[in-house]
Amino acid sequence: MDAFFTKFFPNVVPRMPEFYACVIQTFQMLFISGGISFVLSLLIGITLVVTKRGGILQNLIIFNILDKIINAFRSIPFVILVAALIPVTRALVGTAVGTIGTIFPLIVGITPFFSRQLESAFSEVSPGLVESAVTMGMGPFEIIFRVYLREGISSVARATTITVVNLMGLTAIVGIVGGGGLGDFAIRYGYQRNMLDATYAVVILLMIFISIIELLGSIIVEQTTHE
Amino acid sequence: MPEAILIQLEDVEKEFQTNETTNQVLKKINLEITQKDIFGIIGYSGAGKSTLVRCINGIEEITAGKVLVKGKDISALSKPELRTLRKKMGMIFQLFNLMPSRTVFGNVELPLKNSGLSKAEREARVRELLVLVGLSDKEKEYPAQLSGGQKQRVAIARALANNPEVLLCDEATSALDPQTTKAILKLLRELNQKLGITIVLITHEMSVVKEICHKVAIIDKGVILEQGDVFSVFSNPQKALTKSFIETTSNLKKVDELLRENSEIVALEPGQILIKIQYQDKHVSEALISAISKKFGIDANIISGDIEIIDEYPLGGLVAILDGEQEQLTEAITFLESKQIKVEVLKDGRVFH
């Protein structure tokens, strides 16, 4: 086995501790920024659905403000957003480099996308279900928890899977501000020092991660769909 | 003692504003729904009937007029008060609107959450409701595993969870086949009798109104054309639309076509007459045909008939060819008319001297 790795990944094997560290950094970025963004996006996604025209708490001012902010942020390419956020990141977390420094730009980068995904996930909840909840005498918060969040679970799982895959892509990009992670590893060794096997090692590992995430996503979707 | 008025609509109007046009969906609607009534509101799609029923539980806000429930103006209610009121007004829908992620049990339990009942009390109530609608064996199934009729039964159980005084039915049988429709209507009638619940039923099918309603209102383009108890509206329709609704479920009209086509069936021998007789009042069923046959020596050949029991009285009529002595025929017609039967001579083969 060792012989196999040494033969096909001659530049990775001697750097295994660094490679492991990069895997851990990638997971840190993914889970911390993904977790925080999930909570924010749920709030924003629900707010969009309930405040839009015909929503249970229709408020077009709030809806339009959120809608425009999301569009504005989504129009900025992520690499530029990271650079533009450096002063804010530094003010917030004290540093704009390293894994810690990447969390904030990752959250800002993924939340607009995630919110849109969740908005459309909640929009899939049939208006008839919401109407029947209203006729039962449920209040807005009961409807959010007992109808939107509950009936939207499988759509939320689908949206989350897509977002996590996207977020994985963003974690590779933040390597440019010294964020570390697998993307950084592939660029530094594979690209800049022309060690192609380093790139392939990263590619294979990422493909495995993504497959696992998609599998988990589809299991949740299947478990929560009763049709 | 007459039952009290439960729901009253006074000059209710509803407009929908789209960018530049105003669409007036309901115009000066006046309705009174008495306790324990089964009140049908019938109209073609787009007539405003779904909007009308949603004004009763305040899902649609009215533009003008008043909706009074037990004498209280619902537009004066605060949001929490309105929610409390809705708990006492169950509603069922054409497409059932069951929560797909919840089991039958979970769906019926849903309106009981936050009602102050303990878990055990809720469970007992859900089981009681499932027995009432005949679905005790399905409590663990998901809506997707049920047939249309079963889904509507779950929806009915759910709507009854908080012991409502009114059940609003929005085209509740329109997605069901005729047999299932009958079964659901039977259940609604039983609930009306057993629980004394008032039922407001929106439909485009005259057969539904015939089957269970006591009172009916015919709505078209946002206006109530006619209303009253089902028997009088049916036996004596005033407006063309009412007549057209009634004809959708009656086959007495068929004879007109036969006459136009000069069909063999309605061909008369000299001396015969072709008549249409129709019940007009709440009659106790009498042996009218055999009476004229015995009394006046008339042979009656029944061509077609359509007699139904509406609100416990026969309604409808017969088309028949009568054969007999001329004077006897004339007397027979007078006899029928004296019994409050509407007689129309469609074709006359009598030769008058």
Interface residues (C-beta under 8 A of the other chain):
Chain A: S126 G128 L129 E131 S132 A133 V134 T135 M136 G137 M138 G139 E142 R146 V147 R150 E151 I153 T224 T225 H226 E227
Chain B: N57 I59 K79 P80 R83 T84 L85 R86 K87 M89 G90 M91 F93 L95 N97 M99 P100 S101 R102 L110 P111 K113 N114 Y142 P143 A144 Q145 R158 A159 N162 L168
